């Protein structure tokens, strides 16, 4: 990513990707719905003044709609991943006992781009998006439909889970339809059930 890019980090967690991008001079919009994790991310920004002005942290969930939803999580520990929207079933179909149940705001990715004013400017800056939301990736990508069809999104780094519901196949088909091709991938634990995939505009 060049320094004139805008990086949208969806499921930023404690900010590992956001902080790396900001340290390279890239402006970042970071979205994280878990309060405890968001709090620690903000504390990290507070003690790193040289890069904090490059990052806009948002305590919000992303999806294919805008409105309220219930966030369920088996843990309130900062940095924990595995929270789900509207269900206590994880991305592999396993039920979990929720220790966190909170009403949060969810918004579409295109709305975030619009808040930034980029649609009004004709999306003159290249966009790069990372999506890691534990099984809700396709929903998030559908919420970025206007940005994806604009031709300005150069790359997407997406966590893809291979589940029995065919979600991975639908995700790949949707991005192919939007003009992206898979250029790189690597397994990410979970006994080979999850991989991180880089898609770039073809």
N, C-alpha and C positions, 0 to 999 in steps of 0.2 A: 504493500500500500504506500502510495506517495503521500507526502505531508499535506497535500491539498485535498486529500480524501476525507470523507466522513465515515466513521465506523460506528455501526449500530450493534451493540452487544446485548443480545436478548438472552436472559438467564445469566446475568453477569456474575452471580454468586459474589465472592469477596473481591472480585475485580481483576483477576490474573490477566485476562486478555485485554481488558480496558487499560490497565496500568502500563502494560507493554506497549500498546498502541500509542498512548499519550506520551510515553517516554521518547517516542520516535517523532513527536511533533504532530500527531494526527488528532483531530478533534473527535470526541467520542460521546455518543448518547448511550448510557448504560441502564438497562431495565432489570430490576430485581424485585419480586413481590414479597419475599420473606423478610420480615422486619428485623430480626436478629442479625441476619446476614448483611442486610442493607446497612445496619448500624455500624458493623465492623468495617464494611467497605468505606463508609463515610469517615470513620476514624482514621483509616489509612490515608485518605485524601487530605485530612486535616494536618497530618504530619509530613506531607509531601507537597509543600507549596509550589515547587518548581513545575509540577505537572497537574495539580488539581484544577487549574483554570481551563485545562483542555477537556475536562470530563463533566458532563451533565448527568448526575445520577438521578434516576427516577424510581420511586417506590411504586411500581405498577406491574401488573401482569399484561401479557400480550396474547391476542387470539384473533379469531376471525369475526369478532363482534366488539362493540363498545358498550359497556354497562357493568353493573355489579355482578359478582360471582363469589362463591365460597371456596377458599383455599384450604385444603386438607393436607396435613403432613404428619408422618409418624414421629417427627422430632422437631423441637424448636432450637436445636443446637446450631449455632452459626456455622455456615459452610455446608450444612447437610443438604444433599440433593435427594429428590424423590417426591416433592410436593406435587399435588394434583389439583386441578380445578374441577369442582363439582362432583367429585367421586373419591371413594376410598379404595379404588382399585388401581394398582400401579400399571406401568406401561407393558408389563408382561402378563397382565390379567390376574395378579395375585392381590387378594384383599389385605389391607393393613389396618391396624388400630391407630386412629388419628389422635395424637395428643395436641394438635393444633387445628382449630377450626375457626377461620376468620373471614369476614366479609371484606373483599378488596375490590378495587376498580380494575377492570380489564379494558384495554383499548386496542384498536387495530394499529398495526405498524404504520400504515399510510397516514393515520391521524398524527402520529409522532413526527413523521416527515413534514406534515402540513404545519404542525406547531412550529417547527424550525423555520418555516417559510420557504422551503426549497421548491415546492411545487410552483409557488408564485414566481420564483426566480427561474423557472424552467429546468430545475435540477441540473444546474451547471457544474456541480461538483460530483466526482465519481463516488459511488457508495459501495461499501463493503459491509456485509451483515453476517454475524455469527448467531446461530440459534441452537441452544442446548437447554431444552425444557422437559426432558424426561418423558418423551412420548407424545408431546403436544406440538411437535415441530411443524407438522402439516397445517394445523390450525393457524399457527403463527404466520407461516408463509402465505396462506390464503389471505391473511390480513394485510400483507404487503403487495397485493396484486397490482395496484396502480404503479408502485415504485418498480416492481419487477418488469412490468410491461413497458416502462419508460425507456429501457435500454441503458439507463445510467448505473444500474447495479452491476458492478464488474465481477464480484465474487461472493459466494455464500459458503460458509463453513457450517455444516449441519451435522448434529448427532442423529444417526439413523439407527433405530432399533428394529431388528428383524423379528417381528411378532406374527402370530398365526392369523391376525386379521388383515394381512396384506398391506399394512400402512406404509411400509418401506417402498413397495412397488408403486403405490399411488403417489407418494412424495416424489419419486424419481420421474414418474410420468408427468406430473404437474410442472416440475422444473424444466423438463425437456420441452414441454409445450411453450414455456416462457423463454426458450432460447438458451438454456444452460446445458453444459455437458460436464460429466464427472471427470475430473482430471487427476485426483489423488484420493486415497483412502487409507485408513489404518484402523485396526481393531482397537477397541477401548474397553477391555475387560468383559465382565458378564459372560464368560465362557463363549466368546465369539458372537454373542447375540447383538452387540452394539458396535458400531464403527463411526468414526469421524470422517466425513466425506467433504471434499472441496469441490464445489461446482463453479465453473467459470463461464462467462458468456461466450457462446460459440461464434 
